[in-house]
Amino acid sequence: MLSLPPSVRVWLHLPPVDLRKSFDGLAALVREGLAADPLSGHLFVFRNKNGDRLKVLCWDRDGLVIYYKRLEQGRFVFPLARDGVGVEVRATDLLLILAGVELESVRRQRRYQRPAAS
């Protein structure tokens, strides 16, 4: 079971990825596709074309870590691409994706969101 604090930032790389890529290849996708720093401590999530495999890349104080999951049946469903290569989701959203829930079908209650600093 993956336990994530609610404050962690999670980025989904929406286009399918060749999951033969390892640390350096995925880190390059983070830098080029998501315009983010792979050493930031955020989680970067990638899936394959069939949607039955998923890799999570993250920095763990002294090195990169890859979590890899292969489904025996079913697929991981990412939100539809609106614009851009990636989308930020909540840590709870990642857990829902791992559990097989489609985020598009989730109905959320309104919650307070702190205004962005200008």
Secondary structure, 3 states (H helix, E strand, C coil): CCCCCCCCCEEEECCCCCCCCCHHHHHHHHHHHCCCCCCCCCEEEEECCCCCEEEEEEECCCCEEEEEEECCCCCCCCCCCCCCCEEEECHHHHHHHHCCCCHHHCCCCCCCCCCCCC
